[in-house]
Amino acid sequence: MSFVNTIVIKSYKPPIFILGNRRSGTTLLRLMLTSHPHIAIPPEGGFIIRLGWKYDRIHFTSRNQIDRFLVDLYKSENIQDWEINKDDLRERLLMRIPCSFPVLIEEIYRAYNNQKFSSVKRRWGDKTTWYLNYLSQIQDYYPEAHYIHIIRDSRAVAASYKGVQHLPDDVLESTLDWLWSTRTISRFGKKIGQQYFYEIRYEDLVTEPERELKRICAFIKEPFEEEMLSYWKQNREMQLEPERHMDWKKLTLREVTNERIFRWKTILTDPEIRKIESLSSHSLEEHGYQLQMDHGGLFDQFRYSVRKSSDTLFRSAKRTLREKVYRLKYLLGLDNAGYE
């Protein structure tokens, strides 16, 4: 058991974690929520997990500990996107000691809120897609946190991957990625229960944004605010999404639209659609998506079932090994570049 579980953590309201596969609308939802007058969710950080490996058993009581912590924090490339003054942050953290690791993390998010919005919002959150592999660790830090899982049609996700240079172009790989992500997050949601976990479909959010945002606000116990619908204006005025991400996130500068829901039909070939549906048919139907192809062939069904099962075992083993390797390299000071 980590040290943080023995500490009473002071907080305003529970943090909000947005979860989902890449290209599933997580950034859209982040911008909508951060446009709420009570909520601020920065661009992806990614440091909670990595810093936690090194510091979550430490009780912070001295300036030297804070200084070492800040050195590691500012090695993260993403923290530069937050534009937090390091000296100001140091003073904020020093004011919180003696304290635990989760308290320091919370203070970093509050510093972003204060600097970006010129006032301290009472709610902070996070949107980092690869956190899906470390949700139990996050829950240890913030037992009362709320999690929102946004799901998008696997065929649309595969089509969207094709437009992004750093993502796999092969639909088999993108669909297996989607299956792993969706199942991992959903299993976590069942574990913690509906009090802390909420699922929403991307397609519903962009078709009926006001209705869906009201439901989300009811879940996180915040009033609905009209500003959430004009998130794109705030993004233009305040550059809520870093400039270096805009090549593949330029739609966040436009009003919400559902025009891209079925764009995958014109991007994907019939063989590609058949592959995606054969792999993810059960999960697609479970989440209310209709299949386009006939999948009656028993041989193909068997072949893709074997592929799914073997991939699940392989990915589970690979990610467990990667976690151990990254953790060891990080603790030895050999790698601070981050990963997915």
PyMOL commands that set and color helices and strands:
alter all, ss='L'
color gray80, all
select helices_A, chain A and resi 3-6+26-34+47-55+63-73+79-82+86-96+101-117+129-141+154-161+171-192+202-207+209-220+226-238+243-253+264-267+270-286+298-331
alter helices_A, ss='H'
color red, helices_A
select strands_A, chain A and resi 16-19+39-40+123-127+146-151+197-201
alter strands_A, ss='S'
color yellow, strands_A
deselect
rebuild
show_as cartoon
